[in-house]
Amino acid sequence: MLRAAASAAAAGALASGCDPHRDVDAGVVRSAGGPSPSLAGHAPPARARAARPPTRVPGLPVQIAHGPRNGRAVALTFHGRGDPKMATALLGEAERAGAKVTVLAIGDWLDEQPAMARRILDGGHELGNHTMHHRDICALPAAEAYAEISRCADRLRALTGTIGSWFRPSQARRATDLVAGLARKAGYPHVLSYDVDSLDANDPGAPAVQRTVLDAVGPGSVVSLHLGHAGTVAALPPILDGLRRRGLRAVTTTELVT
């Protein structure tokens, strides 16, 4: 299954801090209200198992880039978009190694692939919000930025019963103060950043992704990775093996910081 998933490599250059895929489909931005056209006229999907509510950790900063440095855990976090078969293959690799991951889903991907919410949660993983259309959220006016956060939160609530554990800004490593405040207004006490960028969205190949992660990771790290990239699927088993050899384990972000 892994070999089949890895046969279709994603293309494109990496946008700053995030996946190169943008909010525009065939040059058209979806309208601000209502479900995706892909779901129009269809029965709603079966709801996934209940997701965790937003994680709140008193004493931690609003923007979280890593967990405790004196532990033995790391968080592998995935920007959620792409071929569901490839995503399923990656989740399967994590589960075979006993690892748990955090997926920050893009709302229009959930519209197109609603069953992925169930698949992520049923695997014991964590699900969060990566905006509705993956726009450059820190460059948007407040009303548009809030709509990007709240509409993805609405999709998560409809599918899982909560708005998800975390919010991560799209096309930015860190949120501006404005975006962090809008995320708090939408119900997210913290913004999830990261301290290790795998650069996997550039599609450098599995060995390069593995090397980039293992050269930089340490106790408490939050690693940024992406679904939908064949090199990431192929790199995950050796990454997990490298973590294990160092006495580190991959856990959900909530487990990392609580």
Order of alpha helices (4+ residues) and beta strands (2+ residues): alpha-beta-beta-alpha-beta-alpha-alpha-beta-alpha-alpha-beta-beta-alpha-beta-alpha-beta-alpha
